[in-house]
Amino acid sequence: MKTLAGRSSKLMAMNSTLSVIGCGYLGATHAACMSSLGFTVIGIDTDPNKVEMLSRGELPFYEPGLDTLLEQEIKSGRLTFTTDFSAVADADVHFVCVGTPQSKDGLAADLTYVRSAVSAIAPYLKEGALVVGKSTVPVGTAQSLRDQLAVTAPHADLAWNPEFLREGFAVEDTLTPNRLVVGVANDRAEEILKDVYSQIIALGTPWIRADLPTAELVKVAANSFLATKISFINAMAEVCEAAGGDVTVLAKAIGYDPRIGSRFLQAGIGFGGGCLPKDIRAFMARAEELGAKQALEFLREIDAINLRARQRVIDVVRSDLSENLTQYKIAVLGATFKPDSDDVRDSPALDIAAQLHAAGANVVVHDPKGIEPARKRFPNLSFAESVSECVKDADLILHLTEWREYRELDPSVIGQLVKNKIIIDGRNALDRDLWRSNGWKFHALGRTD
């Protein structure tokens, strides 16, 4: 097939081939979902161990529902994985899904993997191929990569299609997204992407065409807004504690205003994970490079509020126990940055556990899915395979990740296992009255006794 131009909604009939470069969380999800739409999909990754696992239908991470979909698509024969970049030669569209971590020497994003991915596939791009970036990158990256391809593969083109996946809902967010944003430089690129996403568009999904810079900015702007909302309510929690108020009631009241909404207004230990923290920092760094530093100065305070929430939990622990924590056992419920994930990157829960351990406390951590990733990151911490083992003889319990398993704990049963009935709800997700009625000393950020 020499060109896809002007062939609206015919890719499926042609059983066209797509490639996905980078098969981590984003790439593996996108590959399996595109395969489920009927495409032949080739996943490329430089890690042979990861490729071997995926080829067996096994995930190297936890994501609800994706394991079943992956196994199904591997068995269908439409989805394959390899380390050989030449395998993309037959593909019409190439999705770049590699990571853009924070640089080791600053706030900016490290674009090494993105640039390497585009360079690696350039020699194999067929006439009319479209490279589609999905990674979160600083504004201006897409155009620089398009300029790069103009030299190394002038017969190909580049577009940007940012992802908006929520960990725990990745399959849903890929197949039934709340919008599709495409950054393109011409009509042809848009038509190709409309072909690829034709089944999703048919569901009524909003389609937003943008230029390359705007498409890049949409993702970091969205993440910055969400981070702002989270840090705002945590700032209000600080004020509520000082004034004797209740941040949960405050959040409920302002959430009824349709201009504000109730989502992301749950005060607690703040945000973490592999996206929000590094994205807002990279956004600040890029704004400074562009001479727009002042426009994003507020994000520095957003970041500071977020980190301060972690310290406030530690302060409450010391207030409940002692400045000297060496003689106390603290049970930490939760290691991942959010429930329904095994992601411990920049996890507030794990950070708090590590800080308490460094202060001399006997810290034991439990998590339904995140124990092994947490153990790799903090091998000196102690981990328990069950909640009962974790809380046994504990002087204090910290609830730091709002897994359903923790929300449904019976305080009367847990009370028989601990040494002291003290719990700090770092997520404002537990029933305070229920725990207190069972004799527990209960603390939550932003709620005074």
Helices and strands as residue ranges (DSSP letters): E 17-21, H 25-36, E 40-44, H 48-55, H 66-76, E 79-82, G 85-90, E 93-96, H 112-121, G 122-124, E 130-133, H 141-152, E 157-160, H 170-175, E 180-183, H 187-196, H 198-201, E 207-210, H 212-243, H 247-255, H 276-289, G 293-296, H 298-320, E 329-333, H 348-358, E 362-366, H 371-377, E 382-383, H 387-391, E 396-399, H 404-407, H 411-415, E 422-425, H 432-437, E 441-444
